[in-house]
Amino acid sequence: MSESVVNTVAEYWSTGFFILAVFGLCAFMVGASSLLGGRSGGVSKSLPFESGIVGAGSARQRFSVQFYLVAMLFVIFDIEAVFLFAWAIVIREVGWAGFWGAAVFIFILLAGLIYDSRTGALDWAPKS
């Protein structure tokens, strides 16, 4: 067999072994936790709580649409930070074309932020 075939088989073998080891470790962890885990029960075991505080009221309360809107805006501007961080890492390689591309990207996001501000998407305070 040639050396390239041996290298390819070795790569596949190591990858397959890794996958089997991961599945084996997962099976061991699930099995050990089911054997060693606690089985205590009681009245308070089935109560939902957050940070040690028993919940009050219905779990089916309605949220304002503004909550979801702010969450979407956060995701958009969070992803924007990831793109700008990647751009900052390769600034020397991309040169002026990359600079102007990032400038257009920031301008579009700034225009969206101004639009959101003017339409009242960011207004949370009660109107006086």
N, C-alpha and C positions, 0 to 999 in steps of 0.2 A: 504494500500500500504506500502511496506517496505521502509526503509530509503534510500537505494541505488537507488530505482526507483525514489523517490522524488528528490534526488540530481541530477540524470541524467536528469530528466525533467526540473529542475531548470537551469542546465547548457545549455541545448538546448534552453530554453526560453530566457535566457539572451543573447546567441549568436544570435538568431533570431532577438531579439529586437535591438541589436547593428547593425546588417546588415540593418534592416529597417531604423534605425536612420541615418546611413551613406547615404543610398539612398535618404532619405528625405532631408537631409542637402544638398546633391549635387543638387537635383531638386530645392530646394529653392535658392541656389546660382546661378544656371543657369537662373531661372525665374527672380530673382531680377536684375541680370546684363542685361537681355534683356529688362526689363522695365525701368531701371534707366540709362542704358548706353547711351553714346553720339551717335548722329547720324549725325555728321558733315561730309560734303563731300568737295570735291574740287579737284583742279588739283594736288596739292602736296600730297594729301591723299593716292594716289595709287602708289607713287614713292617708290621704295625700298631704304633703307638707312641703314648704319651701324654706330652706335655711332654718329648720327647726321650729317654724311657726305654722301652726295648723291654719289652713286656709279658711277664709270666711266668705260667704256668698257663693254664688253659682260659678261653676267653671265655664259656663257658656255665655259669659258677658260679651257684649259687642264692643269692638274697638272702633275708634274713629278712622275714617278713610285717610286722614292726615298722617296717622301713624304709619300706614303702609306707604304713603307717598314719601315721607321722610326716610323710611327704610330703603326705598328704591333709589332715592337721591344719594344716600350714603353709599350704597353699593356702586353706583355710577362713579362717584368721586373717589371711592377707595380704589377701584380698578384704574382710574386715571393716575393715581399715585404710583401704582405698580408699573404702568407704562413709562411714566416719567423717570422712575428709578432705573429702569432698564436703559432708557435713553441716556441718562447721566453716566452710566457705566461705559458706554461705547461712544461717548461724545467725540473723542479724537478720531475714531475710525469713520464716523458718518459725515464729518465736516459740516460745511455750510448748508448742504442739502438737508441733512438731519436736523440742523438747527431750525431752518425755516419750516420743516415738517412739524417739529415739536411746537413751534410758535403758532402755526395754524391750528394744531390740536388744542393748545391752551386757549386760543382765541375762541374756538367753537364752544369749548366748555364754559368759558367766561360768558359768552352770549347766552348759553342755556341757563346759567346761574342767574343772570340778570332777568331773563324771561320768567324764571320761576319766582324770583323776588317780586316782580311787577304784577304777576297774576295772583299773588297771595299764597303761593304754595308753601312758603316758609313762615307764614304768620300763625303763631300759636297763641298769642296773647288774646284775651277776650277784648272785643271791641267796646270802646267806652262811649 
